[in-house]
């Protein structure tokens, strides 16, 4: 009997001796430690909030109601809008045809956000490129008109204004200057004859995944505009702002301190609070409808824009942080989720008062990584090995 008890106590002591090496800060000890770490000169008075993912309790906050530049964490709102108003399984088709009338080219678009403006980038990412579509359509209309590119009219619908401008620029460099005429989708259908080239995007959920993992600015803006139109708002930046406000209001989050100039976070005029983003991340995590947002976020030390983070700054956090990164000159931000043993925290850190330059940005990112490293820990239940009876 004494032998069994001795073995049991030895096993228990081994388990307990291992635990502290992987232990994270308790909720009660977080405020004091975070106060010290967030006072680091590298972060220059940041805004932060930490929320218990189970209870919604605010475990820590600092300047959480202060309006700050979000940088690319603004894309979180674009992601939520996409999942709220658009079908994740939907695709976008673009077809270019010769027209029923002579010397006409017809483009039937559907505001495909996935078409790349760069052919080299498109080939690398297995996306369709605007230059490819432009070249093939130009060649076809030239052949159909005996080698002439004069007096051509292009009828189009479902194209972003930037895509129209880029088509005109591409063609002009090749001495093709057609008359561009925006028409309704019905007119496009009635005027289309022989198809030249077409493309269909991957499902929207793949587009959203790429946008969040790699922080694609164009995709964020275009998905937000599509969401705005689906919500019944304008297909522009003002409509996006209204849509984001409606989303926050639907979650009973005060949107009065939100300022939206673009959905990508590129504008330094954008403003948000850590509290707004923290509450939004908490509420969407509770709703299965937004699960794609969570699974599409980069994972620390593993994927997307976080693939190189935490590896040396906070190795313990590798694989335990899912978050959206953000960087502007003078601002470094990070917002998402961190696993901490038996719980998950929602966090938002907005350091937008740091000095300009790559060196200051690097130091701020490292400081944020180390901060999260103090609470990140895998949920590994302690298992006491079964003791065999003494002979």
Secondary structure, DSSP 8 states (H G I E B T S, - for coil): -HHHHHHHHHHHHHHHHHHHHH----HHHHHHHHHHHHTSTTT-S-EEEEEETTT--EEEEESTTS-B--GGGGHHHHHHHHHHHS-TT---EEEEEEESSTTEEEEE----S--BS-HHHHHHHT--BHHHHHHHHHHHHHHHTTT--SS-EEEEES--HHHHHHHHHHHHTTT---EEEE--HHHHHHHEEEEEEEEE---HHHHHHHHHHHT-HHHHHHHHHHHHHHTTS-SSHHHHHHHHHHHHHHTT---TT-B-S-SSS--TT-BB-HHHHHHHHHHHHT-GGGHHHHHHSEETTTSGGGTTSSTTT-GGGTTTEEEEEEEETTEEEEEEEEEETTEEEEEEEEE-SS-SSHHHHHHHHHHHHHHHHTT-B--------------
